[in-house]
Amino acid sequence: MSLHVNDAKISNLWRLDTLGILDPGEKGTRQELEKAAEHFNRNVKMDSDGRCVVSLPWIQGHSPLPTIGARLSQNVSSDMKLENLPKNFWSDSADALYWIKGTENWAPFVYNRVKEIRSLTNTEDCYHVPGPLNAADLPSRGCNVETLAMSRWWEGMDWLKRPPEEWPNSNVTPDFDIINSEKRKTVISASNHEGASEEKYYNRFSSYDRLLRFTAWMYRFFTNYKIEKSNRIIGVLTLEEMNRAEIAVLKIVQK
């Protein structure tokens, strides 16, 4: 929505839509700027010529996530008390849209951004727009000042003035090398512990009763080891302890 329109009719404002367009150059909040400055000062380095060199954590060529557009849409709707308005979101990054609409388990950075975007938007209202039709991307395409002024980018794209069924909704295949690089890695650790076999354990006892009693005494020992001395169990074995030992032996046999 723009207020910089010539010859506007009041009837044009009777129905409003909230349009979220990704603009990577949008300024953040004061807190976000302070965090960015702190991160810069902590990570900045000087090269041999005395120039500042900063290593950015974001991979070169990595697709942006339209978090800023989702936040702005939420803030505008909340401040103007227009939460029930229809909202549409566009991004020229097919990779970002795949992350938002996908069901895979993403790595922490993408997961956190996707989680926030999903909480602020309806993924069914997120669409792909080709880069040349994205007004927010004009400066990055080498647009000069005169062209930028003549484009009337503050009014939005020309296709927004058409019926919704004529809006661009291209189906572009994402770069799955980038997509898969952000999948959460699953680490499986397997160990092989070779202890005393069950058969060797059984052969230590001449009768089933001796086996149960030994097992019950071992359970009592480990139980008493973990509690205070005043609460330790003493005396002869109880029926409950014998039942517990028998269940343990039967579980070993049934493995």
C-alpha positions as CSV (number, residue, x, y, z in Angstrom):
1,M,0.0,0.0,0.0
2,S,1.4,3.4,-0.9
3,L,0.2,7.0,0.0
4,H,2.3,8.6,-2.7
5,V,-0.3,8.4,-5.5
6,N,-1.5,11.3,-7.6
7,D,-5.3,11.7,-8.4
8,A,-6.2,9.1,-5.9
9,K,-9.9,8.5,-5.1
10,I,-11.0,7.8,-1.6
11,S,-12.9,4.8,-2.8
12,N,-9.6,3.2,-3.6
13,L,-8.9,2.9,0.2
14,W,-12.2,1.2,1.0
15,R,-10.5,-2.2,0.4
16,L,-6.9,-2.7,1.4
17,D,-4.6,-5.7,1.0
18,T,-1.3,-6.2,2.8
19,L,1.5,-7.1,0.4
20,G,4.8,-8.4,1.7
21,I,7.7,-7.9,-0.6
22,L,11.2,-9.0,0.4
23,D,13.6,-6.0,0.6
24,P,17.0,-7.1,1.8
25,G,18.0,-3.4,2.3
26,E,15.3,-2.7,4.9
27,K,16.7,-1.3,8.1
28,G,16.3,-3.4,11.2
29,T,15.4,-2.3,14.7
30,R,17.8,-0.5,17.0
31,Q,18.5,-3.7,18.9
32,E,19.2,-5.6,15.7
33,L,21.6,-2.8,14.6
34,E,23.4,-2.8,17.9
35,K,23.9,-6.6,17.7
36,A,25.2,-6.2,14.1
37,A,27.7,-3.5,15.2
38,E,28.8,-5.7,18.1
39,H,29.3,-8.7,15.8
40,F,31.2,-6.5,13.4
41,N,33.6,-5.2,16.1
42,R,34.2,-8.7,17.4
43,N,34.9,-10.2,14.0
44,V,36.6,-7.4,12.0
45,K,40.2,-8.0,11.0
46,M,42.9,-5.8,9.4
47,D,44.8,-6.9,6.3
48,S,48.4,-6.0,5.5
49,D,47.3,-2.7,3.9
50,G,45.4,-1.6,7.0
51,R,41.9,-2.3,5.4
52,C,39.1,-3.9,7.3
53,V,38.3,-7.5,6.3
54,V,35.1,-9.1,7.6
55,S,34.2,-12.7,7.1
56,L,30.4,-13.1,6.7
57,P,28.8,-16.2,8.1
58,W,26.3,-16.3,5.2
59,I,27.4,-18.4,2.2
60,Q,28.1,-16.5,-0.9
61,G,25.2,-16.9,-3.4
62,H,23.0,-18.3,-0.6
63,S,19.3,-17.5,-1.0
64,P,17.8,-15.0,1.4
65,L,14.8,-15.8,3.5
66,P,11.9,-13.2,3.4
67,T,11.8,-12.8,7.2
68,I,11.9,-9.0,6.9
69,G,8.8,-8.9,4.6
70,A,6.9,-11.2,7.1
71,R,7.8,-8.9,10.0
72,L,6.8,-5.7,8.2
73,S,3.5,-7.2,7.2
74,Q,2.8,-8.2,10.8
75,N,3.8,-4.8,12.2
76,V,1.7,-2.9,9.6
77,S,-1.4,-5.1,10.1
78,S,-1.1,-4.8,13.9
79,D,-0.4,-1.1,14.1
80,M,-3.3,-0.3,11.7
81,K,-5.5,-3.0,13.4
82,L,-6.1,-4.7,10.0
83,E,-5.2,-8.3,11.0
84,N,-8.0,-9.8,9.0
85,L,-6.9,-8.4,5.6
86,P,-5.8,-10.8,2.9
87,K,-2.0,-11.0,2.8
88,N,0.2,-12.1,-0.1
89,F,4.0,-12.6,0.0
90,W,6.4,-12.8,-3.0
91,S,10.1,-13.7,-3.2
92,D,12.3,-14.1,-6.2
93,S,14.2,-16.9,-4.5
94,A,12.8,-20.3,-5.4
95,D,15.1,-21.8,-2.8
96,A,13.7,-19.7,0.0
97,L,10.1,-20.7,-1.0
98,Y,11.1,-24.3,-1.0
99,W,12.4,-24.0,2.6
100,I,9.3,-22.3,3.7
101,K,6.8,-24.7,2.2
102,G,9.0,-27.9,2.6
103,T,8.5,-30.4,5.4
104,E,12.1,-31.5,5.8
105,N,14.1,-30.9,9.0
106,W,16.3,-27.9,8.2
107,A,19.6,-26.9,9.8
108,P,19.3,-24.4,12.8
109,F,19.7,-21.1,10.9
110,V,17.1,-21.9,8.2
111,Y,14.9,-23.7,10.6
112,N,14.7,-20.7,12.9
113,R,13.9,-18.3,10.1
114,V,11.3,-20.7,8.5
115,K,9.7,-21.1,11.9
116,E,9.3,-17.4,12.3
117,I,8.0,-16.9,8.8
118,R,5.4,-19.7,9.2
119,S,4.2,-18.1,12.5
120,L,3.6,-14.8,10.7
121,T,2.2,-16.0,7.4
122,N,0.2,-18.6,5.7
123,T,2.6,-20.6,3.4
124,E,-0.2,-21.0,0.8
125,D,0.0,-17.2,0.4
126,C,3.7,-17.2,-0.5
127,Y,4.5,-17.0,-4.3
128,H,7.4,-16.8,-6.6
129,V,8.0,-13.6,-8.6
130,P,10.7,-13.4,-11.3
131,G,13.6,-11.1,-10.4
132,P,12.9,-8.5,-13.1
133,L,9.3,-8.1,-11.8
134,N,10.5,-7.6,-8.2
135,A,10.6,-3.8,-7.5
136,A,12.5,-4.4,-4.3
137,D,15.4,-5.8,-6.4
138,L,15.8,-2.8,-8.6
139,P,19.1,-1.4,-7.1
140,S,20.8,-4.8,-7.2
141,R,20.2,-5.0,-10.9
142,G,22.3,-2.0,-11.6
143,C,19.4,0.6,-11.7
144,N,20.6,4.2,-11.8
145,V,18.9,7.1,-10.0
146,E,16.9,8.3,-13.0
147,T,15.5,4.9,-13.8
148,L,14.7,4.3,-10.1
149,A,12.8,7.6,-9.9
150,M,10.9,6.9,-13.2
151,S,10.0,3.4,-12.1
152,R,7.7,4.8,-9.3
153,W,8.7,1.8,-7.2
154,W,7.0,3.2,-4.1
155,E,3.7,2.5,-5.8
156,G,4.6,-1.2,-6.2
157,M,4.8,-3.3,-9.3
158,D,2.5,-2.6,-12.3
159,W,1.1,-6.1,-12.1
160,L,-0.4,-5.3,-8.7
161,K,-2.9,-3.1,-10.4
162,R,-4.3,-6.1,-12.3
163,P,-6.7,-8.7,-11.0
164,P,-5.1,-11.4,-8.8
165,E,-5.6,-14.1,-11.4
166,E,-3.2,-12.1,-13.7
167,W,-0.4,-11.8,-11.1
168,P,2.8,-13.7,-11.8
169,N,3.0,-17.1,-10.2
170,S,5.9,-18.8,-11.9
171,N,6.9,-22.3,-10.9
172,V,10.7,-22.3,-10.9
173,T,12.8,-25.3,-9.9
174,P,15.1,-24.5,-6.9
175,D,18.8,-25.3,-6.7
176,F,18.7,-28.6,-4.8
177,D,22.4,-28.4,-4.1
178,I,21.7,-25.4,-1.9
179,I,18.5,-26.9,-0.6
180,N,20.2,-30.1,0.5
181,S,23.1,-28.2,2.1
182,E,20.6,-26.9,4.7
183,K,19.2,-30.2,5.7
184,R,19.8,-31.1,9.3
185,K,22.6,-33.7,9.5
186,T,21.7,-36.9,11.4
187,V,24.7,-38.5,13.1
188,I,24.3,-42.2,14.0
189,S,26.8,-43.7,16.5
190,A,27.0,-47.4,16.9
191,S,29.2,-49.3,19.3
192,N,29.8,-53.0,19.8
193,H,30.3,-54.0,23.4
194,E,31.4,-57.5,24.0
195,G,30.8,-58.4,27.6
196,A,30.4,-61.8,29.3
197,S,27.8,-63.9,27.5
198,E,24.6,-64.9,29.2
199,E,25.5,-68.5,29.0
200,K,28.7,-67.9,31.0
201,Y,26.7,-66.0,33.6
202,Y,24.2,-68.9,34.0
203,N,27.0,-71.5,34.3
204,R,28.2,-69.8,37.5
205,F,25.3,-71.2,39.5
206,S,24.4,-74.8,40.3
207,S,20.6,-74.1,40.6
208,Y,17.9,-71.7,39.5
209,D,17.4,-70.5,43.1
210,R,21.0,-69.6,43.5
211,L,20.9,-67.6,40.3
212,L,17.8,-65.6,41.5
213,R,19.3,-64.9,44.9
214,F,22.6,-63.7,43.5
215,T,20.8,-61.4,41.0
216,A,18.6,-60.1,43.9
217,W,21.7,-59.4,46.0
218,M,23.3,-57.5,43.1
219,Y,20.1,-55.4,42.7
220,R,20.2,-54.6,46.4
221,F,23.8,-53.6,46.3
222,F,23.4,-51.1,43.4
223,T,20.2,-49.8,45.1
224,N,22.0,-49.2,48.4
225,Y,25.0,-47.7,46.6
226,K,22.8,-44.8,45.3
227,I,21.0,-43.9,48.5
228,E,22.0,-42.5,51.9
229,K,23.4,-45.0,54.5
230,S,20.4,-44.4,56.8
231,N,18.0,-45.4,54.1
232,R,19.7,-48.6,52.9
233,I,18.0,-51.9,52.8
234,I,19.3,-54.6,55.2
235,G,18.2,-58.0,56.4
236,V,17.1,-61.0,54.3
237,L,15.9,-60.7,50.8
238,T,12.2,-59.8,50.4
239,L,9.7,-61.4,48.1
240,E,9.6,-58.2,46.0
241,E,13.3,-58.3,45.5
242,M,13.2,-62.0,44.4
243,N,10.4,-61.2,42.0
244,R,12.4,-58.4,40.5
245,A,15.4,-60.6,40.1
246,E,13.3,-63.3,38.4
247,I,11.9,-60.8,35.9
248,A,15.4,-59.6,35.1
249,V,16.6,-63.2,34.5
250,L,13.7,-64.0,32.2
251,K,14.3,-60.8,30.2
252,I,17.9,-61.9,29.6
253,V,16.8,-65.4,28.5
254,Q,14.2,-63.9,26.1
255,K,16.7,-61.6,24.3
